[in-house]
Amino acid sequence: MSEEAKYPNPVIRNAVKHFKERSEATMKSFEVPEWDTTIWYRETNSFQDQSKVMQLHQSGKVVEALVETIITKARKQDGSKMFNPAERIFLLNEADPEVLVKVATELNRSAVDSYDIGETAKN
């Protein structure tokens, strides 16, 4: 299916193209020596990816929001997700909380997260 057929509205087509180019071009990485791994991530993430994190945070479930951040954003070098949702239980109950906070903090350094999402949600 052509881009024009998929996105008949040219503004939507351009918005999607811009986001896709930006998110694919901004893979970054950091080392997690405690896990003997490198975590890759994109600087930009969709609101869909952020929605569950925001819901958990607004509900006062900060720990769950941190773990959801890791599940949503952590990638392998090829761009595929590092964790699947079923592994949430292991991260919550069997991983070092200090390392989880360190990883989530690094993943939250992205450009999208620098916006005040709470203010945006209020508007």
N, C-alpha and C positions, 0 to 999 in steps of 0.2 A: 504494500500500500504506500502510495506516495505521501510525502509530508503534507502536500496541499490537500489531499483527500482526508488524511488523518486529522489535520488541524485546518479546517476551512478558514477560520479567522486568522488573518495574517499577523495580528498583534499577538495572539496566543502562540502561533507558530514561532514567532521571534522570541517570545518569552521562554518557551520550552527549549529552543535551540541555545539561547544564552545560558540558561541554567545547566543544561547538559554539558556544554563546552566548559563552563566554569567548574563544575563538579568533577569532571573527568581530568581536568588539567591540574588539579590542586592536591594530588595525593601526597601526603607527608607521612613520616614515620618517626617512631621513637623506640628505644630499646627498653625492655622490661627484664632486667637481669634475673630477678627473682623467679620469673617464669621461663627463663632461657629462650626468649622470643623477641621478635620485632613486631610491633603493631603498626599497621598502616591505617590511615584515615583520610577522609576528604574534608577540606576546610568548609565546604558548603553541604548542607543537608536539607532535605525537603521538610516542609511543615508536617507532612504525614509521619515522617520518621521522628520528629520532635514531639508530636502530639501526646504520645503515651508518657514520655518523660515529663512533659509539662503537667499532665493530669496527675501523675504520681506526686510530683513536687507540690502542687497546689493542695493535694489531699494530706500533706504532711508526711508522706512516705519517702523521706529523703534517701534512705538506704536503698530502697527499691528503685528510686529514680536514678541513683548512681549506677546500679547494676544494669538498668535498662539502657542507660547511656552507653555502657560498654557493649552490650549485646547489639544495639542499633548501629554504633559507629565503628567498632573495631573491625578491621579488614585484614585479609591476607594481602600479600604483594600483588596478586592478580586482581584485586578489587572485590573478591567474594567475601562474604561475611565470615568472621573468625568464629563466632559463636552462634548457636541456634537457640531459639527461645526455651527449649526443653532443658538447656544447660544452666538456666537462671538459678535453679535450686542449688546447684553445686557452687556457683559463685556466691550466693547468699549465705550458704551454711558451711562451706568447706574451704573457702579461699581467705587469705590474709586480708582483713579489712583495710590495713594501712596501704597495701599494694592496690587494692580496689580503688581507694580514694585517690591515690597517685595516678592511676591509669585514667580514671574518669576526669580528673582535673586536666590532664594533658589533652584528652579528647575534647574537652569543652573550651579549649583555647581557639577554636575556629572562629572565623569572621562572623558567621551567622549568630553564634552564641554571644558575640559582643554586643548585640542589640539587647535592649531591655525587653525581653519577651513578655514579662509580666505587664508592662505598660502597653505593649502592642495588643495583648489579649484583652485588656480593659477597654481599648478603643474599638 
